[in-house]
Structure formats: C-alpha cells, structure tokens
Amino acid sequence: LVGWNGSAVCLKAVAAFALEPLENPQAHIHKTARAATDITVAAWTASSRSTNIASLFPKTAWIHTCFPCTSGSLQIFPKPKADQRRHEYFERRRSEAMESANRWGDLNIPDLEVATMSDSEFLSYRGERRVRSMALRHEIFQNVFHKIFISKKNFALSFGNIGLETTVYRGNILSPSKMSEYPTVHFQPEDDTLFTILFMDADGRMDGQTGQLAHWLVTNVSDPSTISEKENVVIPYMQPTPPKGTGYHRIVAVLYQQQSGPVSINLSRDDSAYRDAALSDRYIVCTEMESKYHLKPVGLAFSQAIWDSSVDDTFTKQFGITAPIFSQYQC
C-alpha cells in the first residue's frame, strides 16, 4: 500500500507495515528507512522493469508499503510457512545494505500489475481483507452500501495502460481527464455466471437526496472482454465530474453477481428535483437497485478524483450547461 492524503493504492503484496503519525521528524525518517527493509517473499521474483520506491513516497505522516510477489506473466506461489516468513522478515530488517539503498532512493521494486491478478491469487494473500480495510477507511461501506460485504473477486478498471495513475483500484487519486474514455474492465469470468458493473460517484448527487451519480452501468456481462454497448450498456459512460470547490469525490466501481440470471434494469427517473440536462437520469440509489434486481456485490474498486478543466468541458458539451462552482473557489 502506498498512501497519501487519506488515499491509498493497494499493490499486489505479501506483507505490509504502517508507521505511526509524524511526531518526531528525525525518528520518523529513521523508522521509515528501517521499516522499508521489511520485504518478505516478494524478493523471490524480479522484474526487468522497476520503479524507484523514493518516487512513490510523498511527504506525509502516514506511509504504507507493500511489495509484489510476481512479475511479467502472473504465477501463483504457495504461501510460505510462518517460520520461513518470520526468518526472512528479520533478515531484511537486519540488512544494512537495503536500509542504505532506501535512504538514498536506490531501492527498486518490480512493476505492479495488481489489476490482472487471478481470483485465487487475490484471495491467497487475503486481498479481500485489504479491500475491506481500505473501503472502511474511505467510508465506502458506511456511506454507499450501508453494509460490509466480502470482495471475493479481484476487480479493477483501467484507463489506458495499467498503472497507479490510470487504474481504479483502492483509493488512489485519478484525474478526471484521464478517465475521459471508456475503461477496460478487469475481472476473472466464471462459467454460467452473469455480472453487472456499476461505476458511480459516491459524492456526486446535487439534488440533496441520498444516493449516487452513475457514470456507467452495464449488465449481463459474462466476460469483460465482450462488453457490447448495444447489448450490455444501460447507462452510457460519462467521465467523473467533481465540480470545482467540492474537493475529492469517491469514485466507486462495484461488480455485482446476477443471482437470478439475465436482468433488464430500468433506472429512468421523473421525480428528481434537479432537472438540468440529463443528470437526473443518472441519479441512483445502488442499495435499492441491488434489492430490486437481486444483485450480489462480489468485487469492489474505488479511487478519488478532484476537479480539473475537463469537468467544465463535460458539463458544457454533454449537458449544455455551465459547470457549477462552489464557494471555496469564488472571489
């Protein structure tokens, strides 16, 4: 996990640590360098491409780090026994070379391809617990779903190449301009099982009512590679649109398993108080949709987005209205 400003990106990992809030800067720097040596069995595999870990560490009071366990084509390794993990843990803590490399920004880690992990690999390293932990921290379960569910499937959306700045995963910050085009959906299909994908802004409604702003809704998906706009899309894709002055919005993607076979979802609304353009047709309450259409959430991904100029362009071109601006940006 590499987190900053209350957000986090969950990387494929077999170990994690968290530091205490920043009180003594010098002690914090020492603890950061020391703790960063706690790499477990991630060292089993190496990648020809690498990322400098120093570039991933912002200046923040909270730092969480994880390291990947595979490279290139994904492989599933048997989870090592506790004694072996403990031995490697302390060996790395005692490594002066590794600590020195991290201090000087020379410690490299393999590239991260968390979005393409299989479900078995995701669960073998307790990925569902990592999702639950970060979702609770960002109050996704509390504010959006009003319940806690187990994310038994690895699920992500990517915009272009998979990476920390282009993939919706677990709380990372993405700019709206990078989400201007349709995403690529990542999850492992199952035989004789259909899924619904909902991409929404948990903080996007502007009519004062409870619920969410839907940016994309597709149903009856058997394989993410075969999504058809004509056959699967219920709500066409629209990029996230956090208005200026509203801060960070939680952009949530949820994968539902359809428990009653094919569904035909109709979410048109005539009772919304906010009638500007077509926004009211995108206002939903996801918990009501789950209950009505017998949808079971089995995968979760989420990011954070804040206003950029592409938001104003979307309001103007797609809805024909001027984008709203809230008070903290007004003169």
KAKAWO-V50213 format. One record per helix or strand. SS is the DSSP state (~ for helix, > for strand). FROM is the first residue (numbers start at 1). LEN is the number of residues. If there is no record, write none. Layout:
ss->[SS & SS]
from->[FROM & FROM]
len->[LEN & LEN]
//
This chain:
ss->[> & > & > & ~ & ~ & > & ~ & > & ~ & ~ & > & ~ & ~ & ~ & ~ & > & > & > & ~ & > & > & > & ~ & > & > & > & ~ & > & ~ & > & ~ & > & ~]
from->[2 & 7 & 17 & 25 & 41 & 50 & 53 & 64 & 82 & 96 & 108 & 114 & 119 & 127 & 140 & 156 & 167 & 170 & 176 & 184 & 195 & 212 & 224 & 233 & 244 & 249 & 279 & 283 & 286 & 295 & 309 & 325 & 327]
len->[3 & 3 & 2 & 11 & 4 & 3 & 4 & 2 & 12 & 8 & 3 & 3 & 6 & 11 & 6 & 3 & 2 & 4 & 4 & 3 & 7 & 10 & 3 & 3 & 1 & 10 & 4 & 2 & 8 & 11 & 11 & 1 & 3]
//
